[in-house]
Amino acid sequence: MELTDEQAAIRDVVRRFATEEIRPTAIEADRDEAFPEDVWDGLAELDLTSLTVPEEYGGYDADPVTYSLVNEEVAYGMLAVATALSVHCLATSCIAEFGGDEQKARWLPEMAAGRPVGAFGLSEPHAGSNPAEMTTEAVREGDEYVINGEKQWITNGQRAGVIILFAKTDRTDPSTITQFVVPADADGLTVGEKEDKLGLRASDTTALTFDDVRIPAENRLTEEGRGLSAAFHILTGGRIGIASQSVGLAQCALEEALAYSQEREQFGEPIAEIQTIRHKLAEMATRTEAARQLTRYAARRRADGDGALEASMAKYLASEAAMHVTNEAVQIHGGYGYVTEGEVERLYRDAKITEIYEGTTEIQKKVIARHLLG
């Protein structure tokens, strides 16, 4: 699908930043399990932390295709950075789409500039794929809400300054899920230890515990009971973001495999001349491009005001493509693909999460089938 001149220019700028500023930090950041804050500041300088913020609040106000392109290129540099950015953008999207004028003016300008960082508090220890089972509760007491409960798998958990929280106003009633803005320094809010993960190791993933956390009633983003539909609406864009990241990850692995296959010699010739390797590369390239085109189509459908079906299709296809391509990249590298000194081992570990977060592959299939069958 053709890009506008502006979209192509943005893609090229972000690809250059990913290549020159993000990728050189990736192996060390993964090994040290430390998020590269200087890279985040670079994203802010490029206005990328403001992607989903309206212009009147200092934002870029990117269309869905541009948002997809940025996610793809940042993930080409490092998935952990792209994940942090996409979650920050989920948070700003919630405020931009569901907040009142005073809430937008209070939170969005600083978040557009990159600080405070946003987090998205939906998942719980016993309510991952089915958020209706959440037990976190926000009870109205006068001009405040009192929050108790626990969230899990929270990206930017330690870095966040603002949390978009989903909680029930009546723990026994799933129809009361509501959306709130919670400052990360609120009394009674405890940030858990960083999870020790297979991949995405530079990204901080934590639990959040709310123990009689009090917030002003004006921090409620939606009417009581409208939070779950708001979350599903926002996650349609989020799934396009994850699909885009999967494409960027696959593209990086493909390029690594192409370069290595032309340098590595066996039996007196580069392994790129071996038919088995050539077939692997052909399939890797085809899957990557197919995922890219479906993802861009989903982004265009989102721009037209719909796209929920296509978003699930794109996330399903692209995440599986990322797993396939990174696996084949490791295989092409042989023993060198299995050690931590190279890129492809990290890419392979990172790719798995794309089949899990923001709706597992199984959930995407369920969504797709529901659209098909009515």
N, C-alpha and C positions, 0 to 999 in steps of 0.2 A: 504494500500500500504506500502511496506517495506521501511524503512529509512536506509540510510547508517549508519555506526557506528559513523561517524563524525556528521551527522545530528542529530542522537539520542542524542549524547553527548551535542551538542549545545542546543537542546530542554531542556535537563535536567538542564543545567546550568542556562538557562533563567527562567525556572520554579522555581528553587530555589530562584533566585533573586526576582522574582515576589512575591513569597510567603513570603519571609523574609524581603524584603525591600520596595516593592511597596504596597502590600495590607494593611500593618499596617498604611500607611499614607492616605489611600483612603477616609475614612469617613471624616476625618478632612479637607483634601484638598477640597473635595466636598462642605463641609459646609462653609469653608472660601473662596471658589472660588479662591484658590491660587495654582498655579502650583508648585509641589515639585521639586525645582531646584536641591536639593541634589540627588534625584532619577535620574534626567537627567545626572548629573555628574557620577553616578554609571553606567548608560547605556554607557556613553562614555568610562569609564574604561574597560568595557567588549567589546569594539570595536563595539557596536551596532549602534552608530551614524554614522558609516562608512559602513553600510551594502551594499549600492549601489555605493560605491566608488571603482575604480580599485586599485589593490594592489600597483601599481607604484606611486600612490598619497597618500599612507598611509591607504588605505581602506581594508575592509574585502572582497569585491567583492563576495557577497553571491549569490549562485544560487537561482532561484525562489522558490524552495521547502524550502530551509533554511530561506529565507525571510518570507515565509508564516508561518513557525514554530515560528519564533521570534515574529511576530505580534500576533499570537494566544496566546503565553505564556505571553507576556507583557500585553495584554488585559485581560487575566486571573487575573492579578494583578490590573489594573485600565485602563479602556478604554481611559480616558483623556490622559494618558501618551502614550498609544499605538498610539493614533491619532496624537499627537505631533511628535512622532518618524516617523510615516509613511509619514507625510507631509514633514518633514525634508528630508526624503529619496526620495520623489518625486523631491524635489529641486536638490539634488545631482545627481539624475538620469538624469535630464534634462541637467545639465552641463557635466556629464560624457558621455552621448550619443550624444549630439549635439554641445558641445563646441569644440573649437580648442585647440591645445596644450597649448598655452599661457593662455587661459581662465581656462583650467583645472588646470594648475600649480598655477594660482593665487588664485582660490577659493577652490579647493577641499581639500588640506591638512588640512587647519584649520577647514573646515566643517566636515571632517572626525573625527577630534578630539572633535567635539561637539559644538564648537563656531567658527564662528557665526551660529546661528540657521537659518534654511531655512524655507521660506514660499512659497506658490504657488498661484499666483494671476490670476485666471481665471474668477471666477464668478463675476457678477455685479448685481446691484439692479434690473435691468430689463432684465437681460440675464443670467439666471441660467442654465436651462436645454438646452438652445439653445445658445451656446457661439458665434455663428455667428452674433448674434444681439448686441454684445458688442459695446460700443461707446468710450471706452478709445482709445486715438489716440497718436501715436508716430511719429512726423514729423521730417524728416531729415533736419538739418540746418548745412551745412558744415561737420565738424568732430563730430557733436553731434546729438542726438535725443532729441526733446523736447516733454515731455509726459504730457497729460492732460486727466483727467477722474477719475473714482471712481471704486474701487473693494469692494466686500462685502463677508461676511462669510469667512474671511481669518483666518485660524487656525495659531497659533503662531504669530498673528498680532502684539502683543506688545513685544514679545520675540525675534522676528526675527532680524537678522542682514543682511540677504540677501533675496531678493524677486525675484522669477522667475515670470516675468510679461508677460502677453499676451495682445497685443494691435494692433490695425489696423494702418497701415501707411497712409491709406485713410479711414476716418470714414465712408464714404458712400459705401465702397467696402469690403464685407466679405472675399474676396479672398486675402486680404492684411494682414491678421492676422500674426503677427510675435512675436517671443519670445526674451525676453531681461533679462539680469541680472541687478537688481537695488539695490544698497546699501540702507539699511534702514535709514541711516543718510543723505540721499540726500536732498539738499535744495528744499523746496517746497512739500515734502512728509509729509502728516499729518496722524497719526494713530488715528483712532476713539476710542470712549469709548468701553470698553469690553461689549459684548452682555450679557444680563441676560437671561439664557437659562433654558429649562426644565431639561436637563441632561448635561453631559459632562461639569459640572460647573467649574472644575479645569482647563479646557483648555481655553486659551484666544482666543476669536473669535471677530474680529473687522472689521471695514471698513478701507480702505486705500484711501486717496484722493491725487491725483497728480495734482499739480498746477504749470505748467511750470517747471517741474522737468527735469533737463538737465543731460544726461549721455553720456559718450563717445560712439561713433559709434562702437568701439571695444567691447562694452557690448552686442551687438546683438548676440544671440545664433544661430539663423537659418537664412537662406536667407529670404528676405522679401516675405511674403506670405506662408511660410512653417510652421508657428507656430501652426495652428490648427491641422494639421496631426500629428505634434510632440506631441501635448497635448493628442490626442486620443491614440497614441502609449503608452505614459507614463501611462495614466489612465487605460490601460489594467492591468498592474502590480498593480496599485493602487487599483483596484477593487478586485483583489486577496487578497491584504492586508486587505481590509475591510471585505471580507468574512472570512478571518482568524481571525480577531478581533471578529467578530460575534460568531465564534465557541468558542473562549476563554471566551467570556462573558457568553455564554450558559453553558459551562462547569463549570464555577464558580457558576452559579445559580443552576445548577443541584446538585453540591456537597453540597451547602448550604441546599437545600431541602432534600437531602438524610439524612444529619446529623440531621436536625431538626425533620424529620419524625420518626427517631428512638429514639429521646429524649423526644418528646412531647407525653404525655399520655392523652387519652380521653376514657371514658367508660371502664376504668380499663386496658387498653393496649396501647402500642405505636401506634400512628396513622399510622405507616408503615404497621401495620397488617390489616388496613382497605382496602378492595379491591379497592375502588374508588381511594385512594391515591396511591396504588401500580400500578394501571393502568396509573395514571398521570405520575409517575416516569418512567414507562416503555416507554411511548410515548416520554417523555422529553429526555431520553437517546438515543432512536432511532433517533429522529430528530437531535440531536447534532452529533451523529456519522455519519449519512448520509451527513450532511453538511460538516463535516470534510473530509470525503472521496472525495466528489465532489470538494472541495477546493484544496485538494492535487493533484487531477487529473488535475485541471485547472493549477496549478503551474507547473506540469510536462509538460503539453502542451505548456505553456509559455517558458519553458526551451528548447523545441524543435523548438521554433521560431514562434509559433502561439498562440492560446489560447484565442482569443478575445471572441469567442462564449462561451467557457467554463467559462471564467472569469465572464461574465454577468450572466450565469446560477448559478455559485457559489455564487455570491453576492446576487442574488435574493433569492435563497434557504436559505443561511446561515443567512441573516438578518431576514427573516421571522421566522427561527428557534429560533434566539435569542429573538425575541419578544414573541414567544409562550412559550419558556422555562422560561423566566423571569416572564412572567405573571402567569404561573402555580406555580412558586416558591413563589410568593407573596400569591397566593391562599392557598397553602399548609401551609404557615406560619400564615394564618388568620390575626387577628388584629396586630400581631407582624410584619407581612410583610408590614404593611402600615405605620409604624412609622420610623423615620429617624435614630433611634439608631442601626438598623441592616443593613446588607449588601444588602438584596434583593430589598429593596425599591430603592436604588441607581442604582442597576443593571437594574431594570425595566425602570427607567427614561433614563438611558444611552442607552439602547437597541434601542430606537426609532430612534435615529439619523442614525443607520446603514441602515435603509430603505430610507434614504434621501440623505446623502452626497456622493460625487463622483458618482453621477448618481442615481436618485430615482428608486424605484422598477418599476415604470411605464416605465422609460427609459430603464431599463434592459430588460423588456418584449419586448419593441420595437426593441432593438438590436437583441434579440434572434429570434424574428419573421422575421426580415430582413435576418438573416443568413439562416433560414429555407426556406424562400420563394424566396430568390434571389433578 
